[in-house]
Amino acid sequence: MTARLNLVILGKQGAGKGTQSKRLAQTYKIPHISTGDILRAAVKAKSPLGLEVASILESGGLVSDDLVNRLVEQRFLEPDAARGGLLDGFPRTIGQAEALERILGHDGIKLCINLDVPVELVTQRLSSRRVCQECGAIYSDVDVEAISGTCSVCGGDVIQRADDRPEAIQKRLEAYERDTEPLLKFYESRGLLESVDGSLSPDDVTRAIAQALHARGIA
Ligand code: ADP
């Protein structure tokens, strides 16, 4: 059996994790495991999980470690994760990072990629971000899809996420600094951290990530 490729992508909200994760997952043929996407899908489906977390997501708060840890553990049991997975939005706290080591085993994570972007730039990106409610395609407020409200990929409704409004953005960025930034040291101390300049164009960021993986003999 080929070795599992488990990657973590870290970065502030709006750093471009979603965009880069989709590309990496396609290139390395591993599932893109986004806890935010899983939780939003549950909210949309009004499942028991969705009803439990809806108000937390809307306000920009964090769901409990226990709940997301269980979601991720279950996700890794699905057949498409046999080759590994690319984690986006998880871990977000030291408690979650420790749980991930238990889930994947000690040498489970091959690399943690940190997309480094200044806070001013992510704030600007998040306030202008619009998303398709159906397929998750991402637009900017000046794009024709955002103005017309219709996704050019799937025809779904293009909206502003409730947590991309100013008060929620601020709350999420504060939570990132408090809860998630300590993970940089956590992964650095394990020799598993690579930082990439996330303020570059999406293609340049993809190239920088590919180089980082290559330099470590991962891909
Ligand atoms: P962002 O990183 O842009 O805030 P995500 O799509 O990753 O957005 O997550 C959206 C929301 O889902 C978060 O604000 C939080 O409420 C919840 N969430 C996602 N992942 C986690 C996690 N690992 N731990 C706790 N809450 C999470």
Residues whose N, C-alpha, C, O or C-beta is under 5 A from the ligand:
A	BS01	ADP	Q13 G14 T35 G36 D37 L39 I56 L57 G60 G61 L62 V63 V68 G89 F90 P91 R92 R172
